[in-house]
Amino acid sequence: MGRLVPAVTRALDILELFLDGDGTLSAPDIVRRLQLPRTTVHELVTTLCARQYIVPVTGQPGRYRLGVRPYQLGSRYAEQLDLAAEGQQVARSVAETCDETVHVAILEDTDVIYIAKVDSTHAVRMVSAAGRRLPAHCTSVGKMLLASLPEQELAARVPDDAELAAMTPNSITDPAALREALSGIRQRGIAVESRESNPDVSCVAAPVRDRTGQVVAALSISVPMIRWSEERRAELEQLAAKGAAELSERLGHRGAA
């Protein structure tokens, strides 16, 4: 583990002080309670104000309260917490239907993070874990999520000269080829990955939308190649789409995608 950064620790200590009392503090209050130099507190308070983590209290010069940014972070945390919990329930239902491994994942930069997972009961199955991070371009969930980005955002995340790492010989490593694949995914509304992240596994994925219609996650079904066929792929595509639609509905999405 890396060392703790003192300035960050002190800034977080200041923010946590607002959890007590009436929710307002002055710089002298912070100096007294944290036993920090006045200059240090002034610099930290100025920085936190500039980033909207704290704001001046109207009508009370020199006093501060929490700003909008902690609320935004808390709201995002709550959203992801709900998504993970609902995703786990839906993934369990889908897995019970097909007896294959089911994941729900979100996009972070150019990686996917699995936030829910239910295993197949077969002896031969995909080995993974919730919390695992993989390159998005190598997975069906990742390609589904990348395909859902606006063109400008996709170009920023995956520029023309991006170096795309290969996880298997089948992984897409050329940004132009990836964009072509993503175009097809947008048209179909389903992503398929054939041995691109694991040489023995293929996957299908469908988009999960929130109440605004924005794609916030993807649900995938992973199948060892010994149980993979074109007929099976078609069945699982329908099941993934159905599961993703159910999860979307739980998140408040209504109407056509």
C-alpha atoms as a printed R data frame, in Angstrom:
    type eleno elety resid chain resno       x       y       z
1   ATOM     1    CA   MET     A     1   0.000   0.000   0.000
2   ATOM     2    CA   GLY     A     2   1.123   3.573  -0.691
3   ATOM     3    CA   ARG     A     3   1.578   6.166   2.024
4   ATOM     4    CA   LEU     A     4  -1.193   8.487   3.146
5   ATOM     5    CA   VAL     A     5  -1.005  12.035   1.762
6   ATOM     6    CA   PRO     A     6  -1.100  14.464   4.716
7   ATOM     7    CA   ALA     A     7  -2.816  17.311   2.841
8   ATOM     8    CA   VAL     A     8  -5.592  15.014   1.608
9   ATOM     9    CA   THR     A     9  -6.023  13.528   5.078
10  ATOM    10    CA   ARG     A    10  -6.359  17.002   6.596
11  ATOM    11    CA   ALA     A    11  -8.871  18.082   3.963
12  ATOM    12    CA   LEU     A    12 -10.994  15.006   4.679
13  ATOM    13    CA   ASP     A    13 -10.682  15.642   8.428
14  ATOM    14    CA   ILE     A    14 -12.124  19.112   7.842
15  ATOM    15    CA   LEU     A    15 -15.041  17.768   5.807
16  ATOM    16    CA   GLU     A    16 -15.840  15.190   8.476
17  ATOM    17    CA   LEU     A    17 -16.082  17.918  11.119
18  ATOM    18    CA   PHE     A    18 -19.264  19.099   9.396
19  ATOM    19    CA   LEU     A    19 -20.966  15.845  10.397
20  ATOM    20    CA   ASP     A    20 -21.266  17.148  13.965
21  ATOM    21    CA   GLY     A    21 -23.034  20.106  15.531
22  ATOM    22    CA   ASP     A    22 -25.176  22.462  13.446
23  ATOM    23    CA   GLY     A    23 -23.220  21.771  10.273
24  ATOM    24    CA   THR     A    24 -21.380  25.101  10.172
25  ATOM    25    CA   LEU     A    25 -17.772  25.895  11.121
26  ATOM    26    CA   SER     A    26 -15.364  28.816  11.096
27  ATOM    27    CA   ALA     A    27 -11.657  28.642  10.360
28  ATOM    28    CA   PRO     A    28 -10.827  29.193  14.064
29  ATOM    29    CA   ASP     A    29 -13.172  26.297  14.922
30  ATOM    30    CA   ILE     A    30 -11.225  24.041  12.554
31  ATOM    31    CA   VAL     A    31  -7.865  25.225  13.902
32  ATOM    32    CA   ARG     A    32  -8.975  24.502  17.473
33  ATOM    33    CA   ARG     A    33 -10.568  21.121  16.817
34  ATOM    34    CA   LEU     A    34  -7.876  19.696  14.535
35  ATOM    35    CA   GLN     A    35  -4.901  21.447  16.129
36  ATOM    36    CA   LEU     A    36  -3.612  22.586  12.737
37  ATOM    37    CA   PRO     A    37  -1.689  25.758  11.893
38  ATOM    38    CA   ARG     A    38  -3.901  28.691  10.862
39  ATOM    39    CA   THR     A    39  -2.071  29.047   7.537
40  ATOM    40    CA   THR     A    40  -2.684  25.378   6.702
41  ATOM    41    CA   VAL     A    41  -6.372  25.649   7.561
42  ATOM    42    CA   HIS     A    42  -6.730  28.815   5.482
43  ATOM    43    CA   GLU     A    43  -5.189  27.101   2.443
44  ATOM    44    CA   LEU     A    44  -7.327  23.991   2.840
45  ATOM    45    CA   VAL     A    45 -10.540  25.974   3.355
46  ATOM    46    CA   THR     A    46  -9.757  28.100   0.291
47  ATOM    47    CA   THR     A    47  -9.188  24.947  -1.793
48  ATOM    48    CA   LEU     A    48 -12.347  23.238  -0.552
49  ATOM    49    CA   CYS     A    49 -14.366  26.373  -1.307
50  ATOM    50    CA   ALA     A    50 -12.913  26.613  -4.806
51  ATOM    51    CA   ARG     A    51 -14.009  23.025  -5.473
52  ATOM    52    CA   GLN     A    52 -17.486  23.572  -3.910
53  ATOM    53    CA   TYR     A    53 -16.956  21.066  -1.120
54  ATOM    54    CA   ILE     A    54 -17.737  23.836   1.354
55  ATOM    55    CA   VAL     A    55 -19.360  27.259   0.850
56  ATOM    56    CA   PRO     A    56 -19.726  30.427   2.953
57  ATOM    57    CA   VAL     A    57 -22.848  30.628   5.102
58  ATOM    58    CA   THR     A    58 -25.081  33.494   3.972
59  ATOM    59    CA   GLY     A    59 -25.353  36.168   6.623
60  ATOM    60    CA   GLN     A    60 -22.631  34.612   8.800
61  ATOM    61    CA   PRO     A    61 -19.257  35.988   7.679
62  ATOM    62    CA   GLY     A    62 -16.354  33.622   8.254
63  ATOM    63    CA   ARG     A    63 -18.528  30.514   8.661
64  ATOM    64    CA   TYR     A    64 -18.867  27.636   6.217
65  ATOM    65    CA   ARG     A    65 -21.210  24.761   5.489
66  ATOM    66    CA   LEU     A    66 -21.007  21.773   3.150
67  ATOM    67    CA   GLY     A    67 -21.389  22.619  -0.531
68  ATOM    68    CA   VAL     A    68 -23.031  20.802  -3.410
69  ATOM    69    CA   ARG     A    69 -20.112  18.521  -4.271
70  ATOM    70    CA   PRO     A    70 -20.395  16.165  -1.257
71  ATOM    71    CA   TYR     A    71 -24.121  15.860  -2.034
72  ATOM    72    CA   GLN     A    72 -23.341  14.938  -5.633
73  ATOM    73    CA   LEU     A    73 -20.819  12.335  -4.548
74  ATOM    74    CA   GLY     A    74 -23.250  10.900  -2.011
75  ATOM    75    CA   SER     A    75 -26.008  10.758  -4.599
76  ATOM    76    CA   ARG     A    76 -23.757   8.936  -7.035
77  ATOM    77    CA   TYR     A    77 -22.764   6.482  -4.328
78  ATOM    78    CA   ALA     A    78 -26.424   5.842  -3.532
79  ATOM    79    CA   GLU     A    79 -27.216   5.325  -7.202
80  ATOM    80    CA   GLN     A    80 -24.445   2.766  -7.595
81  ATOM    81    CA   LEU     A    81 -25.413   1.074  -4.362
82  ATOM    82    CA   ASP     A    82 -28.963   0.648  -5.655
83  ATOM    83    CA   LEU     A    83 -27.684  -0.469  -9.045
84  ATOM    84    CA   ALA     A    84 -25.469  -3.122  -7.480
85  ATOM    85    CA   ALA     A    85 -28.251  -4.439  -5.240
86  ATOM    86    CA   GLU     A    86 -30.872  -4.508  -7.995
87  ATOM    87    CA   GLY     A    87 -28.317  -5.877 -10.446
88  ATOM    88    CA   GLN     A    88 -27.503  -8.775  -8.147
89  ATOM    89    CA   GLN     A    89 -31.173  -9.721  -7.906
90  ATOM    90    CA   VAL     A    90 -31.742  -9.592 -11.648
91  ATOM    91    CA   ALA     A    91 -28.478 -11.409 -12.349
92  ATOM    92    CA   ARG     A    92 -29.599 -14.200 -10.021
93  ATOM    93    CA   SER     A    93 -32.904 -14.513 -11.872
94  ATOM    94    CA   VAL     A    94 -31.187 -14.612 -15.277
95  ATOM    95    CA   ALA     A    95 -28.634 -17.156 -14.051
96  ATOM    96    CA   GLU     A    96 -31.394 -19.400 -12.726
97  ATOM    97    CA   THR     A    97 -32.978 -19.373 -16.180
98  ATOM    98    CA   CYS     A    98 -29.885 -20.174 -18.246
99  ATOM    99    CA   ASP     A    99 -27.513 -21.688 -15.640
100 ATOM   100    CA   GLU     A   100 -24.613 -19.623 -16.956
101 ATOM   101    CA   THR     A   101 -22.513 -16.916 -15.282
102 ATOM   102    CA   VAL     A   102 -24.187 -13.491 -15.304
103 ATOM   103    CA   HIS     A   103 -22.491 -10.141 -14.677
104 ATOM   104    CA   VAL     A   104 -23.602  -6.540 -14.314
105 ATOM   105    CA   ALA     A   105 -20.850  -4.000 -14.990
106 ATOM   106    CA   ILE     A   106 -20.294  -0.255 -15.177
107 ATOM   107    CA   LEU     A   107 -17.813   1.772 -17.221
108 ATOM   108    CA   GLU     A   108 -14.955   3.683 -15.619
109 ATOM   109    CA   ASP     A   109 -12.749   5.501 -18.132
110 ATOM   110    CA   THR     A   110 -11.775   2.679 -20.524
111 ATOM   111    CA   ASP     A   111 -12.311  -0.196 -18.083
112 ATOM   112    CA   VAL     A   112 -15.347  -2.073 -16.875
113 ATOM   113    CA   ILE     A   113 -15.933  -2.905 -13.218
114 ATOM   114    CA   TYR     A   114 -18.177  -5.821 -12.337
115 ATOM   115    CA   ILE     A   115 -20.604  -4.735  -9.617
116 ATOM   116    CA   ALA     A   116 -22.754  -7.897  -9.518
117 ATOM   117    CA   LYS     A   117 -22.139 -11.521 -10.409
118 ATOM   118    CA   VAL     A   118 -23.946 -14.851 -10.138
119 ATOM   119    CA   ASP     A   119 -22.125 -18.061 -11.021
120 ATOM   120    CA   SER     A   120 -23.266 -20.956 -13.132
121 ATOM   121    CA   THR     A   121 -23.704 -24.259 -11.300
122 ATOM   122    CA   HIS     A   122 -21.842 -26.125 -14.052
123 ATOM   123    CA   ALA     A   123 -18.459 -27.584 -13.169
124 ATOM   124    CA   VAL     A   124 -17.018 -25.812 -16.205
125 ATOM   125    CA   ARG     A   125 -17.788 -22.111 -15.916
126 ATOM   126    CA   MET     A   126 -16.223 -18.669 -16.152
127 ATOM   127    CA   VAL     A   127 -14.114 -17.729 -13.124
128 ATOM   128    CA   SER     A   128 -14.427 -14.071 -12.099
129 ATOM   129    CA   ALA     A   129 -15.460 -11.888  -9.177
130 ATOM   130    CA   ALA     A   130 -17.485  -8.780  -8.403
131 ATOM   131    CA   GLY     A   131 -15.148  -5.811  -8.216
132 ATOM   132    CA   ARG     A   132 -12.901  -7.112 -10.966
133 ATOM   133    CA   ARG     A   133 -11.712  -4.573 -13.543
134 ATOM   134    CA   LEU     A   134 -11.051  -5.418 -17.215
135 ATOM   135    CA   PRO     A   135 -10.313  -3.425 -20.385
136 ATOM   136    CA   ALA     A   136 -13.699  -2.456 -21.806
137 ATOM   137    CA   HIS     A   137 -12.775  -3.189 -25.429
138 ATOM   138    CA   CYS     A   138 -12.123  -6.860 -24.591
139 ATOM   139    CA   THR     A   139 -15.531  -7.603 -23.043
140 ATOM   140    CA   SER     A   140 -19.124  -7.687 -24.229
141 ATOM   141    CA   VAL     A   141 -20.275  -5.472 -21.349
142 ATOM   142    CA   GLY     A   142 -17.472  -3.023 -22.088
143 ATOM   143    CA   LYS     A   143 -18.185  -2.829 -25.785
144 ATOM   144    CA   MET     A   144 -21.871  -2.332 -25.028
145 ATOM   145    CA   LEU     A   145 -21.023   0.549 -22.706
146 ATOM   146    CA   LEU     A   146 -18.502   2.104 -25.096
147 ATOM   147    CA   ALA     A   147 -21.052   1.873 -27.912
148 ATOM   148    CA   SER     A   148 -23.490   3.845 -25.772
149 ATOM   149    CA   LEU     A   149 -21.158   6.836 -25.390
150 ATOM   150    CA   PRO     A   150 -21.623   9.978 -27.502
151 ATOM   151    CA   GLU     A   151 -19.123  10.059 -30.377
152 ATOM   152    CA   GLN     A   152 -17.152  12.946 -28.899
153 ATOM   153    CA   GLU     A   153 -16.783  11.218 -25.541
154 ATOM   154    CA   LEU     A   154 -15.816   7.938 -27.178
155 ATOM   155    CA   ALA     A   155 -13.141   9.711 -29.224
156 ATOM   156    CA   ALA     A   156 -11.757  11.288 -26.057
157 ATOM   157    CA   ARG     A   157 -11.577   7.953 -24.268
158 ATOM   158    CA   VAL     A   158 -10.333   5.941 -27.239
159 ATOM   159    CA   PRO     A   159  -8.415   8.264 -29.581
160 ATOM   160    CA   ASP     A   160  -7.159   7.136 -32.990
161 ATOM   161    CA   ASP     A   161  -3.681   6.490 -31.618
162 ATOM   162    CA   ALA     A   162  -4.822   4.614 -28.507
163 ATOM   163    CA   GLU     A   163  -2.900   1.481 -27.603
164 ATOM   164    CA   LEU     A   164  -5.475  -1.222 -26.906
165 ATOM   165    CA   ALA     A   165  -4.085  -4.083 -24.868
166 ATOM   166    CA   ALA     A   166  -4.829  -7.650 -25.966
167 ATOM   167    CA   MET     A   167  -6.058 -10.204 -23.453
168 ATOM   168    CA   THR     A   168  -6.231 -12.996 -26.039
169 ATOM   169    CA   PRO     A   169  -5.301 -13.337 -29.736
170 ATOM   170    CA   ASN     A   170  -8.940 -12.473 -30.535
171 ATOM   171    CA   SER     A   171  -8.917  -9.117 -28.689
172 ATOM   172    CA   ILE     A   172  -9.497  -6.005 -30.784
173 ATOM   173    CA   THR     A   173  -6.350  -3.861 -30.625
174 ATOM   174    CA   ASP     A   174  -6.993  -1.357 -33.428
175 ATOM   175    CA   PRO     A   175  -9.135   1.690 -32.501
176 ATOM   176    CA   ALA     A   176 -10.606   1.866 -36.027
177 ATOM   177    CA   ALA     A   177 -11.662  -1.785 -35.839
178 ATOM   178    CA   LEU     A   178 -13.151  -1.169 -32.402
179 ATOM   179    CA   ARG     A   179 -15.209   1.771 -33.669
180 ATOM   180    CA   GLU     A   180 -16.510  -0.368 -36.524
181 ATOM   181    CA   ALA     A   181 -17.524  -3.079 -34.051
182 ATOM   182    CA   LEU     A   182 -19.206  -0.507 -31.811
183 ATOM   183    CA   SER     A   183 -21.198   0.820 -34.760
184 ATOM   184    CA   GLY     A   184 -22.655  -2.640 -35.316
185 ATOM   185    CA   ILE     A   185 -23.443  -2.950 -31.604
186 ATOM   186    CA   ARG     A   186 -25.377   0.332 -31.667
187 ATOM   187    CA   GLN     A   187 -27.471  -0.934 -34.560
188 ATOM   188    CA   ARG     A   188 -28.254  -4.288 -32.966
189 ATOM   189    CA   GLY     A   189 -28.522  -3.166 -29.347
190 ATOM   190    CA   ILE     A   190 -26.591  -6.284 -28.310
191 ATOM   191    CA   ALA     A   191 -22.863  -6.877 -27.887
192 ATOM   192    CA   VAL     A   192 -21.152 -10.214 -28.511
193 ATOM   193    CA   GLU     A   193 -17.614 -11.076 -27.478
194 ATOM   194    CA   SER     A   194 -16.042 -14.279 -28.753
195 ATOM   195    CA   ARG     A   195 -12.969 -15.335 -26.764
196 ATOM   196    CA   GLU     A   196 -11.664 -11.767 -26.554
197 ATOM   197    CA   SER     A   197 -11.110 -11.629 -22.784
198 ATOM   198    CA   ASN     A   198 -10.802 -15.363 -22.127
199 ATOM   199    CA   PRO     A   199  -9.759 -17.890 -24.802
200 ATOM   200    CA   ASP     A   200 -12.339 -20.382 -23.530
201 ATOM   201    CA   VAL     A   201 -15.364 -18.106 -23.063
202 ATOM   202    CA   SER     A   202 -17.824 -16.126 -25.176
203 ATOM   203    CA   CYS     A   203 -20.307 -13.551 -23.884
204 ATOM   204    CA   VAL     A   204 -23.357 -11.532 -24.871
205 ATOM   205    CA   ALA     A   205 -24.422  -8.242 -23.261
206 ATOM   206    CA   ALA     A   206 -27.320  -5.794 -23.305
207 ATOM   207    CA   PRO     A   207 -27.604  -2.195 -22.060
208 ATOM   208    CA   VAL     A   208 -29.120  -1.147 -18.730
209 ATOM   209    CA   ARG     A   209 -30.754   2.309 -18.631
210 ATOM   210    CA   ASP     A   210 -31.782   4.588 -15.805
211 ATOM   211    CA   ARG     A   211 -34.966   6.642 -15.539
212 ATOM   212    CA   THR     A   212 -33.572   9.269 -17.933
213 ATOM   213    CA   GLY     A   213 -32.835   6.685 -20.608
214 ATOM   214    CA   GLN     A   214 -29.081   6.939 -20.175
215 ATOM   215    CA   VAL     A   215 -27.089   3.698 -20.341
216 ATOM   216    CA   VAL     A   216 -25.556   3.261 -16.877
217 ATOM   217    CA   ALA     A   217 -24.530  -0.402 -16.940
218 ATOM   218    CA   ALA     A   218 -24.644  -3.568 -19.002
219 ATOM   219    CA   LEU     A   219 -25.732  -7.109 -18.201
220 ATOM   220    CA   SER     A   220 -23.845 -10.034 -19.711
221 ATOM   221    CA   ILE     A   221 -24.068 -13.800 -19.888
222 ATOM   222    CA   SER     A   222 -20.770 -15.696 -20.158
223 ATOM   223    CA   VAL     A   223 -20.576 -19.197 -21.627
224 ATOM   224    CA   PRO     A   224 -17.657 -21.649 -21.959
225 ATOM   225    CA   MET     A   225 -16.992 -22.557 -25.583
226 ATOM   226    CA   ILE     A   226 -17.962 -26.184 -24.920
227 ATOM   227    CA   ARG     A   227 -21.579 -24.964 -24.505
228 ATOM   228    CA   TRP     A   228 -21.473 -22.193 -27.143
229 ATOM   229    CA   SER     A   229 -23.248 -22.361 -30.488
230 ATOM   230    CA   GLU     A   230 -25.046 -19.946 -32.795
231 ATOM   231    CA   GLU     A   231 -28.370 -21.273 -31.568
232 ATOM   232    CA   ARG     A   232 -27.301 -20.835 -27.968
233 ATOM   233    CA   ARG     A   233 -25.998 -17.345 -28.728
234 ATOM   234    CA   ALA     A   234 -29.390 -16.284 -30.100
235 ATOM   235    CA   GLU     A   235 -31.163 -17.634 -27.006
236 ATOM   236    CA   LEU     A   236 -28.799 -15.863 -24.653
237 ATOM   237    CA   GLU     A   237 -29.036 -12.574 -26.540
238 ATOM   238    CA   GLN     A   238 -32.786 -12.571 -25.948
239 ATOM   239    CA   LEU     A   239 -32.334 -13.512 -22.294
240 ATOM   240    CA   ALA     A   240 -29.683 -10.823 -21.726
241 ATOM   241    CA   ALA     A   241 -31.911  -8.212 -23.347
242 ATOM   242    CA   LYS     A   242 -34.835  -9.304 -21.185
243 ATOM   243    CA   GLY     A   243 -32.729  -9.203 -18.023
244 ATOM   244    CA   ALA     A   244 -31.282  -5.790 -18.886
245 ATOM   245    CA   ALA     A   245 -34.791  -4.475 -19.563
246 ATOM   246    CA   GLU     A   246 -35.970  -5.759 -16.181
247 ATOM   247    CA   LEU     A   247 -33.040  -4.101 -14.420
248 ATOM   248    CA   SER     A   248 -33.691  -0.886 -16.363
249 ATOM   249    CA   GLU     A   249 -37.311  -0.952 -15.236
250 ATOM   250    CA   ARG     A   250 -36.203  -1.376 -11.627
251 ATOM   251    CA   LEU     A   251 -34.055   1.743 -12.073
252 ATOM   252    CA   GLY     A   252 -37.088   3.699 -13.266
253 ATOM   253    CA   HIS     A   253 -36.676   3.444 -17.039
254 ATOM   254    CA   ARG     A   254 -39.869   3.421 -19.059
255 ATOM   255    CA   GLY     A   255 -40.587   3.168 -22.776
256 ATOM   256    CA   ALA     A   256 -38.480   2.188 -25.761
257 ATOM   257    CA   ALA     A   257 -34.691   2.555 -25.558
